[in-house]
Amino acid sequence: MNIIPWRFRHALLIIAAVAALVAAGCGGGANAPYPVRGTVFLDGEPATELAGGTVMFTSIELKKSAHGEIKADGTYTLGSASANDGAIPGKYEVTVSPPETSRQSERVKSKSAIKATAFIQPKNLEVTVERQSNDVPIHLKRKK
């Protein structure tokens, strides 16, 4: 009779250990996103003309990405699993996309707003997301 309770306790201990390992692997650590925000600059000024555009962080190494919309003041906040949750730590390639044509038609069009969508991104713009709150400015130049 004492054998059954011992085996039962042993099985429970193994199940508890496995559950703890699974929870540790899924609940955070390397897979937890950290806040990422910043400002997109166009010729040294906040890129207000790019409002509605997108900032995309892509990591081939991590097989992850995060994106955020450029706001009216040129700032952005990244989200990966959910809006504004940040990005998983690691190295990312950064791209900026101008607002969609349909979004541009919603805004008041001006010559400066139309020209602002023609910009040069630095090639191979890479950033590293750290295990902390990250402020990542992005500097672009207008095409001439």
LINPE-V925831 format. One record per residue. N is the residue number from 1. RES is the residue in one small letter. SS is DSSP state (H for helix, E for strand, - for the rest). PHI is phi in whole degrees, 0 to 359 (none if undefined). D_CENTER is the distance of its C-alpha to the mean C-alpha in whole Angstrom. Layout:
# LINPE-V925831
N&RES&SS&PHI&D_CENTER, N&RES&SS&PHI&D_CENTER
This chain:
# LINPE-V925831
1&m&-&none&57, 2&n&H&290&55, 3&i&H&293&54, 4&i&H&297&52, 5&p&H&298&50, 6&w&H&295&49, 7&r&H&296&47, 8&f&H&297&46, 9&r&H&296&45, 10&h&H&297&43, 11&a&H&297&42, 12&l&H&298&40, 13&l&H&296&39, 14&i&H&295&37, 15&i&H&299&35, 16&a&H&296&34, 17&a&H&294&33, 18&v&H&297&31, 19&a&H&298&29, 20&a&H&295&28, 21&l&H&295&27, 22&v&H&296&25, 23&a&H&296&24, 24&a&H&294&23, 25&g&H&287&21, 26&c&H&263&19, 27&g&-&273&19, 28&g&-&169&16, 29&g&H&70&17, 30&a&H&296&15, 31&n&H&266&13, 32&a&-&276&12, 33&p&E&285&8, 34&y&E&242&9, 35&p&-&300&8, 36&v&E&226&6, 37&r&E&216&8, 38&g&E&176&11, 39&t&E&233&14, 40&v&E&269&14, 41&f&E&250&18, 42&l&E&236&20, 43&d&-&54&23, 44&g&-&86&23, 45&e&E&247&22, 46&p&E&307&19, 47&a&-&279&19, 48&t&H&297&20, 49&e&H&291&21, 50&l&H&266&18, 51&a&-&306&17, 52&g&-&95&16, 53&g&-&283&14, 54&t&E&230&11, 55&v&E&256&8, 56&m&E&235&7, 57&f&E&255&6, 58&t&E&231&8, 59&s&E&239&10, 60&i&-&291&14, 61&e&-&300&15, 62&l&-&275&12, 63&k&-&58&13, 64&k&E&225&9, 65&s&E&213&6, 66&a&E&212&3, 67&h&E&214&5, 68&g&E&204&7, 69&e&E&274&11, 70&i&-&282&13, 71&k&-&273&15, 72&a&-&301&19, 73&d&-&267&19, 74&g&-&89&16, 75&t&E&272&13, 76&y&E&214&10, 77&t&E&225&8, 78&l&-&277&4, 79&g&E&222&5, 80&s&-&239&5, 81&a&-&283&9, 82&s&-&214&10, 83&a&-&301&9, 84&n&-&64&8, 85&d&-&275&8, 86&g&-&100&5, 87&a&E&219&4, 88&i&E&287&8, 89&p&-&304&10, 90&g&E&151&11, 91&k&E&269&11, 92&y&E&227&9, 93&e&E&265&11, 94&v&E&250&10, 95&t&E&228&11, 96&v&E&238&12, 97&s&E&246&14, 98&p&-&290&17, 99&p&-&300&18, 100&e&-&293&20, 101&t&H&303&24, 102&s&H&295&24, 103&r&H&290&22, 104&q&H&297&24, 105&s&H&291&27, 106&e&H&287&26, 107&r&-&273&26, 108&v&-&286&29, 109&k&-&277&29, 110&s&-&223&30, 111&k&H&300&31, 112&s&H&292&28, 113&a&H&292&26, 114&i&H&291&27, 115&k&H&292&27, 116&a&H&295&23, 117&t&-&285&22, 118&a&-&263&24, 119&f&E&223&22, 120&i&E&253&21, 121&q&-&264&18, 122&p&-&299&19, 123&k&-&289&19, 124&n&-&54&17, 125&l&-&289&15, 126&e&E&242&13, 127&v&E&225&11, 128&t&E&244&11, 129&v&E&274&9, 130&e&-&264&12, 131&r&-&279&13, 132&q&-&192&13, 133&s&-&288&12, 134&n&E&247&10, 135&d&E&246&12, 136&v&-&238&11, 137&p&-&285&13, 138&i&E&237&13, 139&h&E&252&17, 140&l&E&241&19, 141&k&E&234&22, 142&r&E&288&24, 143&k&-&287&26, 144&k&-&260&30
